[in-house]
Amino acid sequence: MNSLGQILLLAGVLLLLASWLIDGIQFITISLVLLGIGVIAILISSIREHTSKPLLCKIGLHRYKHMDWEQGSPRAIYQCEKCGEVKRVMRGM
């Protein structure tokens, strides 16, 4: 469903560009409908699959919290409070 939404978005953008670049072609309404359906399909897919992450986590600004030390090595285990991403870090000397 997500790839279908992406294809519809791409088709809508291409038709919109074609209608602006070429004066004789009038695909503005079709392109706007395709854009709307594509956005709705991506939103429904994201909600159903729970693949959406918080905005700050999407751009790499996680909020890590120290969880534990890894057994047998000087590595610390950190986990993001928002998205749950786990990160293992070597302890500095």
C-alpha positions as CSV (number, residue, x, y, z in Angstrom):
1,M,0.0,0.0,0.0
2,N,2.9,2.3,0.7
3,S,4.5,1.8,-2.7
4,L,1.1,2.3,-4.3
5,G,0.8,5.7,-2.6
6,Q,4.4,6.6,-3.7
7,I,3.6,5.7,-7.3
8,L,0.4,7.8,-7.2
9,L,2.3,10.7,-5.7
10,L,5.0,10.5,-8.4
11,A,2.4,10.2,-11.2
12,G,0.5,13.2,-9.8
13,V,3.7,15.3,-9.6
14,L,4.7,14.4,-13.1
15,L,1.3,15.2,-14.5
16,L,1.3,18.5,-12.6
17,L,4.7,19.4,-14.1
18,A,3.6,18.4,-17.6
19,S,0.5,20.5,-17.4
20,W,2.6,23.6,-16.3
21,L,5.3,23.0,-18.8
22,I,3.1,22.3,-21.8
23,D,0.3,24.8,-22.4
24,G,-2.0,22.5,-24.4
25,I,-2.3,19.7,-21.8
26,Q,-4.8,20.2,-19.0
27,F,-4.1,17.5,-16.3
28,I,-4.3,19.8,-13.3
29,T,-7.4,18.2,-11.8
30,I,-6.3,14.6,-12.4
31,S,-2.8,15.4,-11.0
32,L,-4.3,16.9,-7.8
33,V,-6.6,13.9,-7.4
34,L,-3.7,11.5,-7.8
35,L,-1.7,13.6,-5.3
36,G,-4.5,13.5,-2.7
37,I,-5.1,9.7,-3.1
38,G,-1.3,9.1,-2.9
39,V,-1.0,11.1,0.4
40,I,-4.1,9.3,1.9
41,A,-2.7,5.9,0.9
42,I,0.7,6.6,2.5
43,L,-1.0,7.9,5.7
44,I,-3.3,4.9,5.9
45,S,-0.3,2.6,5.4
46,S,1.8,4.4,8.0
47,I,-1.0,4.2,10.6
48,R,-1.8,0.5,9.9
49,E,1.9,-0.6,10.0
50,H,3.0,1.7,12.8
51,T,6.1,2.6,10.9
52,S,5.9,6.3,11.7
53,K,8.6,7.6,14.0
54,P,8.7,10.8,15.9
55,L,10.0,13.8,13.8
56,L,13.2,14.3,15.8
57,C,14.0,10.6,15.5
58,K,13.5,10.8,11.7
59,I,16.2,13.4,11.4
60,G,18.6,11.6,13.8
61,L,18.1,13.6,17.0
62,H,17.3,10.7,19.4
63,R,16.9,11.1,23.1
64,Y,19.0,8.3,24.5
65,K,18.9,7.0,28.0
66,H,21.6,4.8,29.6
67,M,20.1,1.3,30.1
68,D,22.9,-1.1,31.2
69,W,26.5,-2.2,30.7
70,E,27.2,-5.0,28.3
71,Q,28.6,-8.1,30.1
72,G,32.3,-8.8,29.7
73,S,33.2,-5.6,27.8
74,P,33.4,-1.9,28.4
75,R,30.4,-1.1,26.3
76,A,27.3,0.8,27.4
77,I,23.8,0.2,26.1
78,Y,21.6,3.2,25.3
79,Q,18.0,3.2,24.2
80,C,16.0,6.0,22.7
81,E,13.1,7.1,24.9
82,K,10.8,7.9,21.9
83,C,11.4,5.3,19.2
84,G,13.2,2.5,21.1
85,E,16.4,2.4,19.0
86,V,19.2,0.6,20.8
87,K,22.8,1.9,20.5
88,R,25.9,0.3,21.9
89,V,28.8,2.6,22.7
90,M,32.4,2.0,23.8
91,R,33.3,3.7,27.1
92,G,36.0,6.3,26.7
93,M,39.2,6.1,28.7
